[in-house]
Amino acid sequence: MPQPYPARLLDLAEAVAKRWIWIFSGVVFLAVVVLNRVQVPAPGGFDVHVFARINATLNSGVSLLLLAGLFSAKAGNWRLHRGVMLSAMVLSILFLVSYILHHLFAGDTRFGGEGAVRVVYYIILATHIILAAGSLPFILLTAYRAMSAQYPAHRKLAKRLWPVWFYVSVTGVVVYFLISPYY
């Protein structure tokens, strides 16, 4: 039997929330773009690719939490759903920090595969990047709507967004396993 919806966690006008969501998303996008132009030398002996392993682990955790979030929502366990989805967001934020650090210290890694695996890698990478960049503001908007108790609007957006976020988290792990031999 479904539980009653949780109480509102956030009391912020949607226009204000959207403004902050777009500002934050824009700053993140610009930070990632700048990473392609800046590289900082890593401290001596530090394996900068540890961040890539952390990223894959965090993305795996996000994928599992998204599945748990989906199942808890379908079961009507809203408190569990909220906790699981907030945990997925925390892991995603930690991923973003680790991703920025990895690219800041390691720069880009060239994929060395050839033939069909090269084509598959670049298709997965391109769709991963495009969907990751495009989904961030909508993930934040979906979370805002849940935390401000706009549950019908939250549900409507989440039904469309969940598969995208799940795809991005899973393909992040796939990209890691495909590129890791070339670190």
QUIGIDA-V627324 format. One record per backbone hydrogen bond with DSSP energy under -0.5 kcal/mol. CO is the residue of the C=O (numbers start at 1). NH is the residue of the N-H. If there is no record, write none. Layout:
CO,NH  CO,NH
This chain:
10,12  13,17  14,18  15,19  16,20  17,21  18,22  19,23  20,24  21,25  22,26  23,27  24,28  25,29  26,30  27,31  28,32  29,33  30,34  31,35  32,36  33,36  34,37  34,38  43,46  46,48  47,50  48,51  49,53  50,54  51,55  52,56  53,57  54,58  55,59  56,60  57,61  58,62  59,63  60,64  61,65  62,66  63,67  64,68  65,69  66,70  67,71  68,72  69,73  70,74  71,75  72,77  73,76  76,3  76,78  77,81  78,82  79,83  80,84  81,85  82,86  83,87  84,88  85,89  86,90  87,91  88,92  89,93  90,94  91,95  92,96  93,97  94,98  95,99  96,100  97,101  98,102  99,103  100,104  101,105  102,106  103,107  104,40  114,117  115,118  115,119  116,120  117,121  118,122  119,123  120,124  121,125  122,126  123,127  124,128  125,129  126,130  127,131  128,132  129,133  130,134  131,135  132,136  135,139  136,140  137,141  138,142  139,143  140,144  141,145  142,146  143,147  144,148  145,150  146,149  147,9  147,10  149,151  150,154  151,155  152,156  153,157  154,158  155,159  156,160  157,160  157,161  158,162  160,164  161,164  161,165  162,166  163,167  164,168  165,169  166,170  167,171  168,172  169,173  170,174  171,175  172,176  173,177  174,178  175,179  176,180  179,182  180,183
